[in-house]
Amino acid sequence: MPSSVVVGAQWGDEGKGKIIDMLTEKAHVVARFQGGNNAGHTVVTGGQEFIVHLIPSGILHTGKYCIIGNGVVVDPAGLLTEIEYLRQKGITVDASNLGVSDQAHLIFPYHRTLDKLKEAKIGAGKIGTTGRGIGPCYTDKAARVGIRFADLLDPETFRRKLQANIEEKNLIFSRIYDAPPLQFEPIYEEYLKYGEALEKLIINGPVVLNKAITDGKSVLFEGAQGTFLDIDHGTYPYVTSSNATSGGACAGTGVGPSRIDKVIGVVKAYTTRVGEGPFPTEFPPVLMEQIRTKGKEYGATTARPRRCGWFDAVLVRHSVILNGINEIAVTKLDVLDDSPRVNICTGYRFNGKVLETPPSNIEHWSKVEPIYEEHPGWLKDTSGCGCFEDLPPQARRYLKRLEELVGSKITIVSVGSKREQAFHV
């Protein structure tokens, strides 16, 4: 198996965890390259449901090595909780199968506080963050005042950097938000303990990953969120704070693009998004509730209800271009089994013109009118289908039309949440 990047080609929550779990069988290393514990991957296997937020979902396979890359921002308390959660479910997690890049940035209490204070102050214009401190941590990273795992292992360096950051953040809390200050010593002592607990997992991520590729091992690069939550290419400002597109895999792990062979985009058979921002194909309330209920469309991290809508080929077609997607995996086809008709958005109408790509102006994107193709539904249960030929003819035609519209071949179809409910095409 070549080294591949797996990305979400919509607004996240496409079912990447299951696809990564499926592909991990033929991979040696799985590396997460961006985001934080504001994302979650859900995998159902052996009658158990596993939800991971920071650790690559490849951890569920024995004999695989997982890496949290330098592009990820890590809440160490969240990471330790996740490790314990997996161990309680019978999964081994130690230095033999998990490494954390020493260049990954740490999330602190002041990041979480800032996240919540900013959202509250914005009010009606809020972004809809998870409040986990992800954005403020990336802000510190860009401002060159972030603290990394390498710093955590040097108590004096860590003390100096943390002291400066808390002093600055306390000024912001008091003068802008009229919020109480944070105390330095409790945070310092708490994080030193995290460093001691995680020290054996801390590695030089780029060195380990590049050596693995040189040694002939295949690496699966795992993204969080989705293309249109990418800070550069998404529905800005209703985006995450990192590059969720395939290019983020290089910056977020220290592996050059020439060492990556393939990009696999994951899409739902319909579209969902969590939080605020434009959503041209959003369902009306009754259909929204039907699909949300059948698809169990609630966030793995926050349990927030997801907004649902028809498949948006304009979105995915652009995603294929942005990511250089070679293959597509379609998930949750079975959720549409009861739909007498299924629509596909093929273009947007705005100010009398037809747009075949998303507009950059967020106000325009919020006002476009979707242009639909209507297709007959298949009205048959697909959850037991084990190959493409098992699918009803209308479902096969629907998938073939998606291929034509987005310009990439569908190679995997998922028809349920269980590990075995997916097949290669």
N, C-alpha and C positions, 0 to 999 in steps of 0.2 A: 504494500500500500504506500503511495507517495505521501509526502507531507502536505497537509491540506488545512485550509482555514474554513471554519464553519461560522457563518454570520447570519443574523436575522435580516431578512430582506423587506420587512415592513416596519412596524413600530414596536418591535419586541414582542415577547410572549408567544413566539411562533411555534414553540415546541422544540427548541434547539437541544434542550437537555436530553430528550429521548433520542434524537438523531445522533448526537454525540455519543450517547451510550451505545447505540447500535454500531457506530463506526469504530468505537474504541476496541472492539474485538480484534481488529486488524492493525491497531496502532500500538506503539511501544510507549510513547510519552504523550500526555495531554497537558497543554499549557493554556491557562487563562491569561488574556492580554489586556483587559481594561475593565473599568467599572469598579464597583465595590459591593457591599452587602445591601445595595439598593436594587439588586436583581436576584432572581431565583430560578433554578432549573429543577423541574419535577420529573422524576423517573419512577415508573411502577414496574417492579420486578419481584418474582417469587412471592406474590401476594402482598408485598409491602410497598408503601409509597415512601420515597425518599425526596426530601427537598433540601437542596444545597444552595448557598448564597455566594460563597467565596471559593470553596474547594471545587475544582473541576469535577464534573459528574463521572469522569472516568475512574474516580476513586472506588466506584462500586464493582469494578473488575479486579480480580487478583492478578498480580504480576505486571501491573501497569504503574508507571511513575507519573505523578501529577505535579505541576508547577504553577504557583501563583506568580505571575510575571511582574516586572517592574512597573508596568503600566496600570496595575491595579492599585487602588487605595484601600488599605486594610484597617479595619477596626479590630485590634488584637483580642478584645473581649469577645467580639462576635466570632472570630476565628476559633478561639478556644471552646466556645459554646458549641460550635458546629462540629468540631473534632469529637467532643464528648457525645453529642447527639448521634454521630455515626457509630461510635464505639458501642453505645447502648443498643444499637440495632445490629451489632455483630460484625461491623466493618472494621478491619484493621486500618489505623491511621497512625503512622509514625515516620521516622526519617527514611525508612526503606521505600515508602511510596508517596511521600509528599515533601516538596521543597518550596520555600518562600524566598523570592529574590531579595537580596540585601538592599536593592535599590528601590523597592516598593515603599511608597509613602504611607505614613501612619495617620489614622483619624484619631482626633482627641476630643474630649468633652466640649471644648470651645468651638469646634467645628459643628457639632450637633446643635449647640445653643444658637450659633449664628444662623444656621440653616432655618431653624424654627422662627427666630426673631425676624429674619428678612421676609419670610413668607407671610407672617402675621402683619408686618408693616405694609407690604404690597397690597394685601387685601384682595379686592376683586380681580386684580391683574396677576394673581399668583401663577407660578409655573406648575404647581402640583407636585413638588418634590416629596420624597419619602421621609424627609427630616432626619436622615441618617448621617448628615455631615459630609456627603460626597462632594458636592459643589464647592463648599468652602475649603475642603482639603485640596482639591485640584487648583483652587485659586492661590493657596499658599505655595503649591508646587510651582505654578507659573511665576509667582512673585519671588521665587528663590528663597523662601523662608520655611519651606516644608521640612519635616523631620522624617528620616528614613530608618529602616530596620538596622542599617549599618551604624547609624548614630545611637540607636537604642543599646547597642552592645558596648558603647564607650560611655560610661556614666558621667564623666566630666563634660564631654562634648554635648551629651544629651541634656545635662543640667543647664548649660549655657544657652542652648538653643530654645529649650522649653521655657526658661525664665524670660527670655526676650519676647517670645510669642505670647505668653500669658499677660505680660505687662501691656503689650500692644492691644491684645483683644479686650482686656479689662477697660482700657480707655474707650474703645469702640462701644462696649456694653453700656458704660455709664453715660457717655456724651451723646450717643445717637439713639440708643434704645431704652435708656433709663432702667437698665437691668443690673442686678447685683454682680459683683466680681467673682471670679473663680480663685481658689487658693492654690498656690504652687505646690507645696510639699505633698499634699495627699495625691495629686495627679502624678508627680514625679515618682513617689514610692510605688504607686499602683502600676505604673508602666515599667518600672524596673523589674517588678515581679512577672509581668507579661514577657519581658525579654528573657528572663531566666526560664520560663516555661516553654518558650518557642525557640530558644537558641539552637537546639539540635536540628531544627528544620531550615534554618537560614542558610542560603546558598548563593553563589554567584550565578544567577539565572542564565545570562547570555553564554557563559562558558559551558555550563552543563548542557544547554540546548544545542549549541553548535557542535559540541563534541558528539552528542547523540546522532545528529544528522551525518556528521563525518563518518561515524561508525556504521552507517547504513540503517539506522533505526528510523522509523516513520514517526512523525510528530503531528498531532492533531491540535490545531490552534483554536481555542474556544473563545468566542466573543459573548458579551452580555448585551442586553437591550437590543436595538435593531437599527438599521440603516437610517431611518428617518427620525431617530433620536440622536444621531451623530451631531457633535457640536458644530462641525463645518457644513455638513450636507443635509441636516435634518430640518424640521419645521421650526427653525430658530425664531424666537428664544425658547420655544416649548420643546427643549431637548435635554439630553444628559450633558455631563461636563467632560466627556472624553470622546475619542474617536472609535465608534462602534463599527465602522466599516473595515474592510479587509486590510487596508493600509495600516490600521492601528495595530495589527499583529506584529509588524516589523518593529515599530517604535516601542511597543509594549512588551517585547520579549528580547530584543537585541539580536534578532535573526534577520538577515538581509533578504530582500524580495527574490533574489535569484535562487534561494534555497527552498522556496515554497512552490509546489507543483500545481496546486489546484485550489479553487475557491468554490465552496458549496453554499448556496443560499437556501435558507429555510423559510417557507411561507405557510400560512394557514390557507385552507381552501376558501376562506372568507378573510375578513380583515378585522383586527381589534387594535385598540390603543387604550392606555391607562393615562389618566390625568388630563390636563388642559391641552388646547391646540386644535387646529383644523382637522376635519375628518369628513371629506366630501361624500363618502358612500355610507355614512352612518344610517343604521336602520331606524325606522319609526318605533315608538315605545313598545307596541305589542310584539312585533317581530324581534326586537332587541331582547326582550325578556325571554322569549322562546329559545333563541339561540344561546343566550347567556346561560340559561338553566341547563340546556342539553350539553353545551360545551364546557360547563363548569368554569366559566370565564370570570375568575376572581384571582387577583394577584397572588403569586406564590410568596412574595415578601410582605405585602401589606394587607392582603385579602380585600383590596379595593375592587369593586365591580368594574370589569372592563367594558368599554364602549365597543359595540360590534357593528359591522357593516359588510356590504358585498365586497367581493374580490376587486381590488383596484389595480388593474393592469398598468395604468399610467405610473403608479408608484413603483411597482415591481420591475417594470421595464427600465426605469431610471436606475433602480437599485442594481440591476444586472450590469449596467454601464459603470456605475460608481465603484463597484466591488470587483469588476472583472469576473463575474460569476460564470463558472463552467457548467455547473449542474445545479438542479433545484430539487429539494425535498419538499413534498406537500404533506402537511399534517391535517388531522381532524376532518378528513373528507366525510367520515361517517356522521358528523354533526349536521350535514346537509341532507341526510337520507330522507327526512320527512318533508322536505321542501318541494311543493308542486312545481315551482319554477326557481331557477337560480339566475341571478344577473351578474354580468361582468362589466365593470367600468372600463371603457376603451379610450376615453378622452375626456377632457374638461371643456366646458363652454364658459368663456368669460368675455364680457363686453362685445358680444356678437362674433367672437373668434373662437375657433377650436384649438385647444392646446393639447399637444401630445406629450409634453413634459411638464412637471410641476413648476409653478412660478416661484421665483425667489422671494418676492414680496409677500410677507405673511398675511397682509390684509387681503391681497388678491386670492391667495390660497384658501382663505376662509370664505370667499364669496363665489368660488367656481361652482358650476352646475355639472354633475357627472353625466356623461353620455353612456347609456347602457345598451348592451346586447342581452336579450332575454333567451334563456335556454330551458328546455324542459327538464324537470327534476327526474330522478330515477326511482324514487319512492320504494326503494328496497334496502334491506339491511346489508351494509357493506362490512360490518365489524368482523365478520368471519372470513373475509376474502384473503387469500394467501398469495395471490399473484395478480398481475394486471388483467389477465384474461378472465379472472373470476368476477371482476367488477361488472355491473350492469352496463349495457351499451351506452346509455346516456351519460353515465359517470365517466366512461372512457373518452367519450367525445368532449366532455367538459374539460378534462385534463389535457387532451390534445389541443384544444382551443387556447388554453392557458399557455401552453408551450409556444404556439404561434404568436400570441400577443406579446409575450415578454422576451422572446428571443433566446431562450435557453432550454435545454432538454431536462425533462423531469426524470430523475433516476431512482427516487425513493418515494413511496406513498405510505402514509400511516393512516390506519382506520380504527384507532383506539388507543387508550393510554398504556396498555401493557406492552412490555418489551417485544413480545412475539407478534403484536398487531402492526407490523410494518413489513414491507417487502421491497426488494429492488425491482426496477422496471427494466 
